[in-house]
Amino acid sequence: METEQIIGLFLYAIPALITGLIAYYFFKEHTKNEDGRRRFLLQKEMQVNAMPLRLQAYERMALFLERITPSKLLIRVHPNSSDKDSYESLLIQTIEQEFEHNLSQQIYLSDECWNIITAAKNATIQLIRKAGLLEKTDSANKLREVVLTEMMEKRAPSDAALSFIKQEVSEMW
């Protein structure tokens, strides 16, 4: 008789255990799905809020690249004297100040984009320095002339970086 009671208890306990395990599994999956849904909604909300900031960063860096394009830079920044070295320093200082003013924008840009922008800045500075080292460059106006002539023959370094920014922004849509 005791064996029959134990078997009877097992017959009642087994369905209860199975029901408990199924309930545990469903609650676990439901909780996991809810966490995923909340994460998705939070990420979607953050993306909506971050998109204008990212676009503004790309706009500011595009403006930076336009401003350091040698032809536009030379028109905007006039020499204080006829000394080519002081004018060269003034141009480089202007580029560096523009760059430092936009340093915080790198957190919104991809690493590759930031590296390309930095490379364009450095290439522009190198172009100015190389023009200043030429023997025929003996005054500030001659430096301007040499740099402008160089830009007629080849693309400005900032043009390639600007093209990359445009491509990266177009991929955001």
TORBALUM-654042 format. One line per 5 residues: their letters; for each residue x, y, z negated of N, C-alpha, C. Coordinates in steps of 0.02 Angstrom, whole numbers, plus 32768, in hexadecimal, padded with zeros to 4 digits. Layout:
<sites>
a	X,Y,Z,X,Y,Z,X,Y,Z  ...
</sites>
This chain:
<sites>
meteq	8029,7FC5,8000,8000,8000,8000,802C,803F,8000  8062,803E,7FDD,808F,8077,7FDD,80AD,8082,8021  80BC,804F,8045,80D8,8055,8087,80A5,8077,80B5  8066,8065,80AC,8032,8083,80D5,802B,80CE,80C5  8033,80E1,8086,802F,8127,8073,806A,814F,808F
iiglf	80A6,8131,808D,80E1,8153,80A8,80D9,815C,80F4  80C1,8128,8115,80B7,812D,815E,8081,8162,816C  804F,8165,8144,801A,8198,814C,8035,81DE,8143  8061,81E6,8110,8080,8228,8105,80AA,823C,8142  80D1,820D,815C,80FA,821B,8198,80CE,822E,81D3
lyaip	8095,820B,81DA,8069,821A,8212,804C,8261,820D  8041,8278,81CF,802A,82BD,81C6,8063,82EF,81CB  809E,82DD,81B4,80D8,830A,81B3,80F7,8315,81F8  80F8,82E3,8221,8117,82E8,8263,80F4,831D,828D  80B2,831E,8294,8093,8354,82BB,80A0,839A,829D
alitg	80A2,839E,825B,80B0,83DE,823B,80F8,83F5,824B  8128,83C6,8249,816D,83D6,825A,8174,83EC,82A3  8153,83C8,82CF,8155,83D9,8316,8137,841E,8322  80FE,842B,8302,80DE,846C,8309,810B,84A3,82ED  812B,8497,82B5,815A,84C8,8297,8195,84D6,82C5
liayy	81B2,84A2,82E2,81EB,84AB,8310,81D6,84D2,834E  819D,84C3,8369,8184,84E6,83A5,8178,8530,8393  8159,853D,835A,814D,8582,8345,818F,85A8,833C  81C0,8587,831C,8202,85A6,8313,8222,85B7,8356  821F,8589,8386,823C,8594,83C8,821A,85CE,83EB
ffkeh	81D7,85D1,83E9,81B3,8608,840A,81C1,864C,83E9  81C4,864E,83A7,81D3,868D,8385,821A,86A4,8394  8248,8674,8397,828D,8685,83A7,8291,86A1,83EE  8272,8683,841F,8272,869A,8464,824E,86DE,846A  8217,86E6,8445,81F3,8725,8446,821E,875E,842B
tkned	8240,8752,83F4,826C,8784,83D6,82A5,8795,8406  82C1,8763,8426,82F8,876E,8456,82DF,8798,8491  82A4,8788,84AB,8288,87AE,84E3,8279,87F6,84CF  825F,8800,8492,8250,8844,847B,8290,886D,8474  82C5,884E,845A,8305,8872,8455,831F,8885,849A
grrrf	831A,8858,84C9,832F,8866,850E,8306,889E,852C  82C5,889D,8520,8299,88D0,853B,82A9,8914,851C  82B4,8915,84DB,82C6,8954,84BA,8309,896F,84D4  8339,8943,84DD,837A,8957,84F8,8373,8974,853E  8349,8952,8567,833E,896A,85AB,831D,89AF,85AB
llqke	82EA,89B8,8581,82C8,89F9,857F,82F7,8A30,8565  8320,8A1F,8534,8350,8A50,851A,8384,8A62,854F  839C,8A30,8573,83CD,8A3D,85A8,83AD,8A67,85E0  836F,8A57,85F0,834C,8A7D,8624,8344,8AC6,860E  8331,8AD0,85D0,8329,8B13,85B4,836B,8B39,85B4
mqvna	83A0,8B17,85A1,83E2,8B37,85A0,83F9,8B48,85E7  83EA,8B1D,8616,83FD,8B2A,865B,83D9,8B67,8676  839A,8B6E,8665,8373,8BA8,867B,8391,8BE8,865E  83A6,8BE5,861E,83C3,8C20,85FE,840B,8C2D,8615  8430,8BF9,8625,8477,8C00,8638,8480,8C13,8681
mplrl	8451,8C02,86AB,8458,8C0F,86F3,8464,8C59,8702  843E,8C88,86E6,844C,8CCF,86F4,8492,8CE4,86DD  84A8,8CC9,86A5,84EB,8CDA,868C,8521,8CC0,86BB  8517,8C83,86D4,8548,8C66,8703,8549,8C8E,8744  850E,8CA0,875D,850C,8CC7,879B,852C,8D0B,8791
qayer	8521,8D29,8758,8540,8D6A,8749,858C,8D63,8747  85A5,8D2C,872C,85ED,8D21,872A,860A,8D1A,8770  85E7,8CF5,879B,85FD,8CEE,87E0,85FB,8D32,8803  85C8,8D5A,87F6,85C3,8D9D,8814,85FE,8DC8,87FE  860D,8DC7,87BE,8644,8DF0,87A4,8687,8DDA,87C2
malfl	8690,8D99,87C9,86D0,8D81,87E6,86D3,8D91,8830  869B,8D90,8853,869A,8DA4,8899,86AC,8DEF,889F  8691,8E17,8873,86A2,8E5E,8872,86ED,8E67,8863  8707,8E42,8833,874F,8E44,8824,8779,8E35,8862  8766,8DFF,8885,878C,8DEC,88C0,8788,8E21,88F7
eritp	874E,8E40,88FE,8747,8E76,892F,8772,8EB1,891C  8775,8EC0,88DC,879B,8EFA,88C5,87E6,8EF0,88CB  87FE,8EB1,88C7,8846,8EA6,88CD,885B,8E94,8914  882D,8E93,8942,8840,8E8A,8988,886F,8EC4,8999  88AB,8EB4,89B1,88DE,8EE9,89BA,88C6,8F26,89E1
sklli	88A1,8F1C,8A16,888B,8F56,8A3E,885D,8F83,8A15  8831,8F67,89ED,8803,8F8F,89C4,8827,8FAC,8986  8855,8F86,896B,887C,8F9D,8931,88A6,8FD9,8943  88C6,8FD8,897D,88F2,900F,8992,88CA,904E,89A1  888D,9046,89B8,8862,9081,89C5,884B,909E,8983
rvhpn	883B,9075,8953,8820,908B,8912,8856,90A8,88E4  8892,9089,88E5,88C8,909E,88B7,88FC,90C5,88DF  88FE,9106,88D4,892D,9131,88F8,896D,9138,88D0  89A6,9140,88F3,89E5,9148,88CF,89E9,918B,88AA  8A09,9189,886F,8A12,91C6,8847,8A4D,91EE,8861
ssdkd	8A7D,91CB,887E,8AB9,91EB,8899,8ACF,91C4,88D7  8B07,91D7,88F2,8B1F,91B3,892D,8B4B,9178,891A  8B55,916C,88DA,8B7F,9135,88C3,8B5A,90F2,88CD  8B78,90C7,88F5,8B57,9087,8904,8B52,9059,88C8  8B84,905B,889C,8B83,902F,8861,8B4C,9041,8831
syesl	8B41,9081,8827,8B0A,9095,87F9,8AC7,9085,8818  8AC1,908C,885A,8A82,907B,887C,8A76,9030,887A  8AAA,9009,8885,8AA5,8FC0,8881,8A8E,8FAC,883B  8AAB,8FCA,8808,8A98,8FBC,87C3,8A4F,8FD0,87B6  8A3B,9009,87D1,89F6,9020,87C9,89C5,8FEF,87E8
liqti	89D4,8FD7,8824,89A9,8FA7,8846,89A3,8F66,881E  89DB,8F4D,8807,89DC,8F0E,87E1,89B8,8F17,879F  89C3,8F50,877F,89A1,8F5F,8740,8955,8F63,874A  8940,8F7F,8780,88F8,8F84,8790,88D9,8F3F,8799  88FD,8F14,87BD,88E5,8ECF,87C7,88E0,8EAB,8784
eqefe	8914,8EB1,875C,8915,8E8F,871B,88DD,8EA8,86ED  88D1,8EE9,86EE,889B,8F05,86C4,8857,8EEB,86DB  884D,8EE9,871C,880E,8ECE,8737,8805,8E86,8720  883B,8E60,8724,8839,8E19,8712,882A,8E10,86C8  884D,8E36,869E,8842,8E31,8656,87FB,8E45,8643
hnlsq	87DF,8E75,8667,879B,8E8B,865A,8768,8E52,8667  877A,8E24,8693,874D,8DEE,86A6,8761,8DAA,868A  8790,8DA8,865C,87A8,8D68,8641,8771,8D3D,8622  8742,8D5C,8602,870D,8D36,85E0,86DF,8D11,8610  86E0,8D23,864F,86B4,8D03,8680,86C8,8CBA,868E
qiyls	8706,8CA8,867C,871D,8C64,868B,86F4,8C2E,8668  86D2,8C3F,8632,86AB,8C0B,8610,866D,8BF6,8638  8658,8C20,8667,861E,8C10,8690,8630,8BF2,86D4  8671,8BF3,86E5,8688,8BDA,8726,86A8,8B95,871D  86AA,8B70,8754,86CC,8B2F,8752,8717,8B3D,874D
decwn	873C,8B0C,8733,8784,8B13,872D,87A5,8B1E,8771  878D,8AFA,87A3,87A9,8B00,87E6,879E,8B47,8801  8763,8B62,87F7,8755,8BA6,880E,8781,8BD9,87EA  8788,8BD1,87A9,87B1,8C00,8783,87FA,8BFC,879A  8812,8BC0,87A6,8857,8BB8,87BD,8862,8BD8,8801
iitaa	8831,8BD3,882C,8836,8BF1,886F,8836,8C3E,8869  880D,8C59,883D,880B,8CA1,8833,884E,8CBA,8817  8868,8C95,87E7,88A9,8CA7,87CA,88E0,8CA4,87FF  88DE,8C70,8828,890F,8C6A,885E,890A,8CA4,888F  88CD,8CB9,889F,88C3,8CF2,88CC,88E0,8D32,88AE
knati	88D5,8D3B,886E,88F1,8D76,884B,893C,8D75,884F  895A,8D3B,883E,89A3,8D36,883E,89BF,8D3D,8885  899D,8D23,88B7,89B4,8D29,88FC,89B2,8D72,8913  8980,8D97,88FD,897A,8DDE,890F,89B4,8E05,88EF  89C2,8DF5,88B0,89FA,8E17,888E,8A3C,8E06,88B1
qlirk	8A44,8DC7,88C5,8A81,8DB2,88E8,8A87,8DD7,892B  8A50,8DDF,894E,8A51,8E03,898E,8A69,8E4B,8985  8A51,8E6B,8950,8A66,8EB0,8942,8AB0,8EB2,8930  8AC5,8E83,8906,8B0C,8E81,88F2,8B3A,8E74,892D  8B26,8E45,8959,8B4F,8E37,8994,8B54,8E74,89C2
aglle	8B1D,8E97,89C9,8B1E,8ED3,89F3,8B4B,8F08,89D4  8B4D,8F0B,8993,8B79,8F3B,8970,8BC2,8F2A,8976  8BD2,8EEB,8981,8C18,8ED5,8986,8C36,8EE0,89CB  8C0C,8EEB,89FD,8C26,8EF5,8A41,8C4F,8F35,8A45  8C84,8F33,8A6D,8CB0,8F6D,8A74,8C8D,8FA9,8A94
ktdsa	8C60,8F9A,8AC1,8C3E,8FD2,8AE3,8C0C,8FF6,8AB6  8BFC,8FD8,8A7D,8BCD,8FF6,8A4E,8BF5,9024,8A20  8BF2,9066,8A2E,8C1A,9095,8A07,8BEF,90C9,89E2  8BAD,90C7,89EE,8B81,90F7,89CB,8B3E,90D5,89BE  8B16,90F6,8996,8AD4,90DB,8985,8AA8,90D5,89C3
nklre	8AAB,9107,89EE,8A82,9105,8A2B,8A9A,90CD,8A5A  8ADB,90C1,8A5B,8AF6,908B,8A85,8ADF,9047,8A69  8ADD,9042,8A27,8AC4,9005,8A06,8A7C,8FF8,8A1B  8A54,902C,8A1A,8A0E,9025,8A2F,8A0A,900D,8A77  8A33,902B,8AA1,8A33,901A,8AE8,8A48,8FD2,8AF3
vvlte	8A7C,8FBB,8AD0,8A95,8F77,8AD8,8A60,8F45,8AC1  8A40,8F51,8A89,8A0C,8F23,8A6F,89D1,8F21,8A9F  89BB,8F5B,8AB7,8983,8F5D,8AE5,8993,8F39,8B27  89D0,8F41,8B3F,89E5,8F1E,8B7C,89E4,8ED3,8B70  89FB,8EBE,8B36,89FB,8E77,8B24,89B3,8E5C,8B24
mmekr	8984,8E83,8B0D,893E,8E6E,8B09,891D,8E69,8B4E  8937,8E8F,8B7D,891C,8E8A,8BC1,8931,8E48,8BE2  896A,8E2E,8BCD,8985,8DF1,8BEC,8969,8DB1,8BCD  8957,8DB4,8B8D,893C,8D78,8B6D,8904,8D8A,8B3C  88E2,8D56,8B26,88AA,8D5E,8AF7,88C3,8D70,8AB2
apsda	889C,8D98,8A8F,88AC,8DA9,8A4A,88A1,8D6C,8A1E  88CB,8D63,89EA,88C2,8D2A,89BD,887E,8D28,899C  8862,8D63,8990,8821,8D65,896E,87E9,8D4D,899C  87F3,8D4F,89DD,87BF,8D37,8A0B,87B1,8CEC,8A02  87E6,8CC5,89FA,87DD,8C7C,89F1,87B9,8C6E,89AF
alsfi	87CB,8C93,897B,87AB,8C8A,893A,8761,8C9F,893D  8753,8CD4,8961,870E,8CEB,8969,86E5,8CB7,898E  8702,8C98,89C1,86DF,8C62,89E6,86D0,8C28,89B7  86FF,8C18,898C,86F4,8BE1,895C,86BB,8BF2,892D  86B9,8C2F,8914,8683,8C44,88E7,863F,8C3D,890B
kqevs	863C,8C54,8948,85FD,8C50,896D,85E7,8C07,8976  8617,8BDC,8983,8607,8B95,898B,85EE,8B77,894A  8610,8B88,8913,85FC,8B6D,88D2,85B7,8B85,88BD  85A8,8BC4,88CA,8566,8BDF,88B9,8530,8BBF,88E4  853F,8BB3,8923,850D,8B93,894F,84FE,8B4C,8938
emw	852C,8B2B,8918,8521,8AE7,88FE,84F6,8AE6,88BF  84ED,8B1F,88A0,84C5,8B23,8864,847A,8B1C,8872  8465,8B28,88AE,841E,8B26,88BF,840B,8AE1,88CF
</sites>
